Amino acid sequence: MIKRFTFAALTALLVSPLALAAQNPIRDSMKGLFDMTRTNVMATAQELSPEMYAYRPTEEVRSAGQMLAHIASAQYSFCSAAAGESSPSSENFEETRTTKQRIVEAVEQSFAYCERVYAGVTDATGGQSINLSGAPNTRFGALSFNSIHNYEHYGNLVTYMRLNGIVPPSSR
């Protein structure tokens, strides 16, 4: 009897995490992509020198610091739409944050906010209708757009790094 109970308990412990992980495979897959953007954008934000924050290849484009600040502001917009709530930040970081330290803080906080939003979305709720920038969408649509937007601007930052002889985090 003790052997059967031990086997049943051990099986439950091993199966439970697998069953829990399988409950939201769509959200978890999307979260994996979000985590990759967080890894690369945060590494870039932390590793670029203060001088690189001012770098822009031409006057017509954002500087690296402005690009990172823009990512932070946009994440609050996308993730708050996905959460169905007002953005907890009304600050336009691109206009208000000018030093590396302050921009890194904004980027970290915006990723932490989106992390909390992901935790509150399930496969069942991800398809719920929301308004995203005045157009109908879904919670998953807003979260997808956020990751796409992050990678769009990470791609810009990769070009800036390559132009300055820096190997981007995603190529290491």
PAZAPA-4460 file (N, C-alpha, C; in steps of 0.05 Angstrom, whole numbers, plus 32768, in hexadecimal, padded with zeros to 4 digits):
% residues 172
    n_x    n_y    n_z   ca_x   ca_y   ca_z    c_x    c_y    c_z   seq   type   mol
   8010   7FE8   8000   8000   8000   8000   8011   8019   8000     1      M     A
   8026   8019   8010   8038   8030   8011   8046   8035   7FF6     2      I     A
   804D   801F   7FE9   805A   8021   7FCF   8047   802E   7FBB     3      K     A
   802E   8026   7FBB   801A   8031   7FA9   8016   804F   7FAF     4      R     A
   8014   8056   7FC8   8010   8072   7FCF   8028   8082   7FC7     5      F     A
   8040   8078   7FCC   8058   8086   7FC5   805A   808A   7FA6     6      T     A
   8053   8075   7F97   8053   8076   7F7A   803F   808B   7F71     7      F     A
   8027   808B   7F7C   8012   809E   7F74   801A   80BA   7F7B     8      A     A
   8026   80BF   7F92   802E   80D9   7F9A   8045   80E3   7F88     9      A     A
   8058   80D2   7F82   806E   80D9   7F71   8065   80DF   7F55    10      L     A
   8052   80CF   7F4B   8047   80D4   7F30   8038   80EE   7F2F    11      T     A
   8029   80F5   7F44   801A   810E   7F45   802E   8126   7F45    12      A     A
   8044   8123   7F53   8057   8139   7F54   8064   813D   7F39    13      L     A
   8069   8128   7F2A   8076   812A   7F10   8063   8133   7EFB    14      L     A
   804A   812B   7EFC   8037   8131   7EE7   802B   814D   7EEB    15      V     A
   8028   8156   7F04   801B   8170   7F09   8029   8187   7EFB    16      S     A
   8043   818A   7EFC   8050   81A0   7EED   804B   819F   7ECF    17      P     A
   804B   8186   7EC4   8046   8183   7EA8   802A   818B   7EA1    18      L     A
   8017   8183   7EB1   7FFB   8189   7EAC   7FF6   81A7   7EAF    19      A     A
   8003   81B4   7EC2   8000   81D0   7EC6   800C   81E0   7EAE    20      L     A
   8023   81D7   7EA5   8030   81E5   7E8E   801F   81E2   7E75    21      A     A
   8011   81CD   7E72   8001   81C8   7E5A   7FE6   81D7   7E5A    22      A     A
   7FDF   81E3   7E70   7FC5   81F1   7E72   7FC3   8209   7E60    23      Q     A
   7FD9   8217   7E5B   7FD8   822F   7E4B   7FEF   822F   7E36    24      N     A
   7FEE   821C   7E24   8004   8219   7E11   8007   8231   7DFE    25      P     A
   7FF1   823E   7DF7   7FF3   8255   7DE5   8000   826C   7DF4    26      I     A
   7FF6   8273   7E0B   8002   8288   7E1B   801F   8283   7E21    27      R     A
   8025   826A   7E28   8040   8263   7E2F   8053   8266   7E17    28      D     A
   8049   825F   7E00   8059   8262   7DE7   805E   827F   7DE2    29      S     A
   804A   828F   7DE4   804D   82AC   7DE0   805F   82B8   7DF5    30      M     A
   805D   82AF   7E0D   806D   82B9   7E23   808B   82B2   7E1E    31      K     A
   8090   829B   7E11   80AB   8294   7E0A   80B7   82A8   7DF7    32      G     A
   80A8   82B1   7DE3   80B1   82C6   7DD1   80B6   82E0   7DDF    33      L     A
   80A3   82E7   7DF1   80A6   82FF   7E01   80C0   82FE   7E11    34      F     A
   80C5   82E7   7E1D   80DD   82E4   7E2E   80F7   82E8   7E1D    35      D     A
   80F6   82DF   7E04   810E   82E3   7DF3   8112   8301   7DEE    36      M     A
   80FC   830F   7DE9   80FF   832C   7DE4   8109   8339   7DFD    37      T     A
   80FF   8331   7E14   8108   833D   7E2E   8126   8338   7E31    38      R     A
   812F   831F   7E2C   814B   8319   7E30   815D   832A   7E1E    39      T     A
   8156   832D   7E05   8167   833C   7DF2   8165   835A   7DF6    40      N     A
   814D   8364   7DFB   814A   8381   7DFF   8157   8389   7E1A    41      V     A
   8153   837A   7E2F   815F   8381   7E49   817D   837F   7E48    42      M     A
   8188   836B   7E3B   81A5   8369   7E38   81B0   8381   7E29    43      A     A
   81A3   8389   7E14   81AB   83A1   7E05   81AA   83B9   7E17    44      T     A
   8194   83BD   7E25   8191   83D5   7E36   81A7   83D6   7E4B    45      A     A
   81AD   83C0   7E57   81C1   83BF   7E6C   81DE   83C1   7E62    46      Q     A
   81E3   83B6   7E4B   81FF   83B4   7E41   8208   83CC   7E31    47      E     A
   81F6   83DB   7E24   81FF   83F2   7E14   820B   8407   7E26    48      L     A
   8220   8413   7E1D   822C   8429   7E2C   821A   8442   7E2C    49      S     A
   821E   8454   7E3F   820E   846C   7E3F   8212   847C   7E24    50      P     A
   822A   847A   7E19   822F   8487   7DFF   821E   847B   7DE9    51      E     A
   821A   8460   7DEA   820A   8453   7DD5   81ED   845A   7DD8    52      M     A
   81E4   8462   7DF0   81C8   846B   7DF3   81C3   8484   7DE2    53      Y     A
   81D7   8494   7DDD   81D3   84AC   7DCD   81D8   84A7   7DAF    54      A     A
   81E1   848F   7DA8   81E8   8489   7D8C   81CF   8487   7D7B    55      Y     A
   81D0   8493   7D63   81BC   848F   7D4E   81CC   8491   7D34    56      R     A
   81C6   847E   7D22   81D5   847D   7D09   81CF   8496   7CF7    57      P     A
   81B8   84A1   7CF9   81B1   84BA   7CEA   819F   84CA   7CFC    58      T     A
   819D   84E4   7CF7   818D   84F6   7D07   816F   84F0   7D06    59      E     A
   8166   84E2   7CF1   814A   84DD   7CED   813F   84C6   7CFE    60      E     A
   8150   84B7   7D0C   8146   84A0   7D1B   814B   84A4   7D39    61      V     A
   813E   8493   7D48   8141   8494   7D65   815E   848C   7D6D    62      R     A
   8167   8496   7D83   8180   848D   7D8F   817B   8472   7D9C    63      S     A
   818F   8463   7DA3   818C   8449   7DB0   817D   844D   7DCA    64      A     A
   8183   8461   7DD9   8174   8467   7DF2   8157   846D   7DED    65      G     A
   8151   847D   7DD9   8135   8483   7DD2   8126   846A   7DCA    66      Q     A
   8134   8458   7DBB   8127   843F   7DB2   8120   842E   7DCA    67      M     A
   8132   842C   7DDD   812C   841B   7DF5   8116   8428   7E05    68      L     A
   8116   8442   7E08   8101   8450   7E17   80E6   844C   7E09    69      A     A
   80E6   844D   7DEE   80CE   8449   7DDE   80C3   842C   7DE3    70      H     A
   80D5   8419   7DE4   80CC   83FD   7DEA   80BE   83FC   7E05    71      I     A
   80C9   8409   7E19   80BD   8409   7E33   80A1   8416   7E33    72      A     A
   809E   842D   7E26   8084   843A   7E25   8070   8428   7E16    73      S     A
   8078   841D   7E00   8066   840E   7DF0   805D   83F4   7DFE    74      A     A
   806F   83E9   7E0E   8067   83D0   7E1C   8050   83D5   7E30    75      Q     A
   8050   83EC   7E3D   803A   83F3   7E4E   8020   83F5   7E3F    76      Y     A
   8021   8400   7E27   8009   8403   7E16   7FFE   83E7   7E0E    77      S     A
   8010   83D6   7E03   8007   83BC   7DF9   7FFE   83AA   7E10    78      F     A
   800D   83A9   7E25   8006   8397   7E3A   7FEE   83A0   7E4B    79      C     A
   7FEB   83BA   7E4E   7FD3   83C3   7E5C   7FBA   83BD   7E4B    80      S     A
   7FBC   83C0   7E31   7FA6   83B9   7E1F   7F9F   839B   7E22    81      A     A
   7FB4   838A   7E23   7FB0   836D   7E27   7FA3   8367   7E42    82      A     A
   7FA9   8377   7E56   7F9E   8373   7E71   7F82   837F   7E73    83      A     A
   7F7A   838F   7E60   7F60   839C   7E61   7F5F   83B2   7E76    84      G     A
   7F76   83C0   7E7A   7F77   83D5   7E8F   7F86   83ED   7E84    85      E     A
   7F83   8403   7E92   7F93   841B   7E8B   7FB0   8416   7E91    86      S     A
   7FC1   8422   7E81   7FDE   841F   7E86   7FE5   842A   7EA1    87      S     A
   7FF5   841B   7EB0   7FFE   8425   7ECA   8014   843B   7EC7    88      P     A
   801C   8440   7EAF   8030   8455   7EAA   8026   8468   7E95    89      S     A
   8025   8482   7E9B   801E   8496   7E88   8036   84A5   7E7E    90      S     A
   804D   849C   7E87   8066   84AA   7E80   806F   84A2   7E64    91      E     A
   8077   84B5   7E54   8083   84AF   7E3A   80A1   84AE   7E3E    92      N     A
   80AB   8496   7E42   80C7   8493   7E49   80DB   849F   7E35    93      F     A
   80D3   849F   7E1C   80E4   84A9   7E07   80E9   84C7   7E0B    94      E     A
   80D5   84D5   7E16   80D8   84F2   7E1B   80E4   84F8   7E37    95      E     A
   80DF   84E6   7E4A   80E6   84ED   7E66   80FF   84DF   7E71    96      T     A
   8107   84CA   7E64   811F   84BB   7E6E   8136   84C0   7E5B    97      R     A
   814C   84CA   7E65   8162   84D0   7E53   817C   84C3   7E5B    98      T     A
   817E   84B8   7E73   8197   84AB   7E7C   8194   848D   7E7A    99      T     A
   81AA   847F   7E77   81A9   8462   7E75   819B   8456   7E8D   100      K     A
   81A2   845E   7EA5   8197   8453   7EBD   8178   8455   7EBD   101      Q     A
   816E   846D   7EB7   8151   8471   7EB7   8143   8462   7EA1   102      R     A
   8150   845F   7E8A   8143   8450   7E74   8143   8432   7E7B   103      I     A
   8159   8428   7E86   815A   840C   7E8E   8144   8406   7EA2   104      V     A
   8140   8418   7EB5   812B   8415   7EC9   8110   8413   7EBC   105      E     A
   810B   8424   7EA9   80F1   8425   7E9B   80ED   840B   7E8B   106      A     A
   8101   8401   7E7E   80FF   83E9   7E6E   80FA   83D1   7E81   107      V     A
   8109   83CF   7E97   8105   83BA   7EAA   80E8   83BA   7EB5   108      E     A
   80DF   83D1   7EBC   80C4   83D3   7EC8   80AE   83CC   7EB3   109      Q     A
   80B3   83D3   7E9A   809F   83CD   7E86   809E   83AF   7E81   110      S     A
   80B5   83A2   7E81   80B5   8385   7E7E   80A8   8377   7E96   111      F     A
   80AD   8381   7EAE   80A1   8376   7EC6   8082   8379   7EC5   112      A     A
   8079   838F   7EBB   805C   8393   7EB8   8050   837F   7EA5   113      Y     A
   805D   837C   7E8E   8053   8369   7E7A   8054   834C   7E85   114      C     A
   8068   8346   7E94   806A   832C   7EA1   8051   8326   7EB2   115      E     A
   8048   833A   7EC1   8031   8337   7ED2   8017   8333   7EC1   116      R     A
   8017   8341   7EAA   8000   833E   7E98   7FFF   8322   7E8D   117      V     A
   8016   8318   7E84   8017   82FC   7E7A   800D   82E8   7E8F   118      Y     A
   8014   82ED   7EA8   800B   82DB   7EBE   7FED   82DB   7EC1   119      A     A
   7FE0   82F0   7EB9   7FC3   82F2   7EBC   7FB3   82E9   7EA4   120      G     A
   7FC0   82E3   7E8E   7FB3   82DA   7E75   7FB5   82BC   7E73   121      V     A
   7F9F   82B0   7E6A   7F9F   8293   7E65   7F98   828E   7E48   122      T     A
   7F9A   8275   7E40   7F91   826F   7E25   7F73   8275   7E21   123      D     A
   7F64   8271   7E37   7F47   8276   7E35   7F41   8294   7E33   124      A     A
   7F51   82A5   7E40   7F4C   82C2   7E3F   7F5B   82D1   7E29   125      T     A
   7F6F   82C5   7E1E   7F80   82D2   7E0A   7F72   82DA   7DF1   126      G     A
   7F5C   82CD   7DEA   7F4D   82D3   7DD2   7F37   82E8   7DD7   127      G     A
   7F35   82F2   7DEF   7F20   8306   7DF5   7F26   8320   7DE6   128      Q     A
   7F10   832C   7DDD   7F12   8345   7DCD   7F1B   835C   7DDF   129      S     A
   7F2C   836D   7DD4   7F35   8385   7DE1   7F37   839B   7DCC   130      I     A
   7F3D   83B3   7DD4   7F42   83C9   7DC3   7F60   83CF   7DC4   131      N     A
   7F6D   83CE   7DAC   7F8A   83D4   7DAB   7F8E   83EB   7D98   132      L     A
   7F95   8402   7DA4   7F99   841A   7D94   7F81   8421   7D83   133      S     A
   7F6A   841E   7D8E   7F52   8426   7D7F   7F47   8411   7D6C   134      G     A
   7F53   83F9   7D6C   7F4A   83E4   7D59   7F44   83CB   7D69   135      A     A
   7F31   83BB   7D60   7F2C   83A2   7D6E   7F43   838E   7D6B   136      P     A
   7F48   8380   7D81   7F5D   836C   7D81   7F57   8358   7D97   137      N     A
   7F6A   8348   7DA0   7F67   8336   7DB6   7F7E   833A   7DCA   138      T     A
   7F7B   832E   7DE1   7F91   8330   7DF5   7FAA   8325   7DEA   139      R     A
   7FA8   830D   7DDD   7FC0   8301   7DD1   7FCB   8312   7DBA   140      F     A
   7FB9   8320   7DAB   7FC2   8331   7D96   7FD3   8348   7DA1   141      G     A
   7FCB   8354   7DB7   7FDA   8369   7DC3   7FF5   835F   7DCD   142      A     A
   7FF6   8348   7DD9   800F   833D   7DE3   8021   8335   7DCC   143      L     A
   8016   832B   7DB6   8026   8324   7D9F   8032   833E   7D93   144      S     A
   8021   8352   7D90   802B   836B   7D85   8041   8377   7D96   145      F     A
   8040   8374   7DB0   8055   837D   7DC2   806F   836F   7DBB   146      N     A
   806F   8355   7DB9   8088   8347   7DB3   8092   834E   7D97   147      S     A
   8080   8351   7D84   8089   8359   7D69   8095   8375   7D6A   148      I     A
   8089   8387   7D78   8093   83A2   7D7B   80AF   83A2   7D88   149      H     A
   80B1   8392   7D9E   80CB   8391   7DAB   80E1   8387   7D98   150      N     A
   80DB   8373   7D88   80EF   8368   7D76   80F4   837B   7D5F   151      Y     A
   80E0   838A   7D56   80E4   839E   7D41   80FA   83B2   7D4A   152      E     A
   80F7   83BC   7D62   810A   83D0   7D6B   8124   83C3   7D76   153      H     A
   8123   83AB   7D7F   813C   839D   7D85   814C   839A   7D6B   154      Y     A
   813F   8395   7D55   814C   8393   7D3B   815A   83AD   7D34   155      G     A
   814D   83C4   7D3A   815A   83DD   7D36   8173   83E0   7D47   156      N     A
   8170   83D7   7D60   8187   83D9   7D73   819E   83C6   7D6A   157      L     A
   8197   83AF   7D5F   81AC   839D   7D55   81BC   83AB   7D3F   158      V     A
   81AF   83BA   7D2D   81BD   83C8   7D19   81CF   83DD   7D25   159      T     A
   81C5   83EC   7D39   81D6   8400   7D47   81EF   83F3   7D53   160      Y     A
   81EA   83DC   7D60   8201   83CE   7D6D   8215   83C5   7D58   161      M     A
   820B   83B9   7D42   821D   83AF   7D2D   822D   83C6   7D21   162      R     A
   8221   83DC   7D1D   822F   83F4   7D12   8245   83FD   7D24   163      L     A
   8243   83F6   7D3E   8258   83FE   7D51   8269   83E7   7D5B   164      N     A
   8268   83D1   7D4C   827A   83BA   7D52   8272   83AA   7D6B   165      G     A
   8258   83AC   7D72   824E   839E   7D8A   823E   8386   7D80   166      I     A
   8244   836F   7D8C   8235   8357   7D85   821C   8357   7D96   167      V     A
   8204   8356   7D89   81EB   8358   7D98   81E7   833F   7DA9   168      P     A
   81D7   8342   7DBF   81D2   832B   7DD1   81C8   8312   7DC3   169      P     A
   81B6   8315   7DAF   81AB   82FE   7DA1   81BE   82F0   7D8F   170      S     A
   81D5   82FB   7D8A   81EA   82EE   7D79   8201   82E3   7D89   171      S     A
   81FF   82E4   7DA3   8216   82DA   7DB2   8214   82BC   7DB7   172      R     A
***
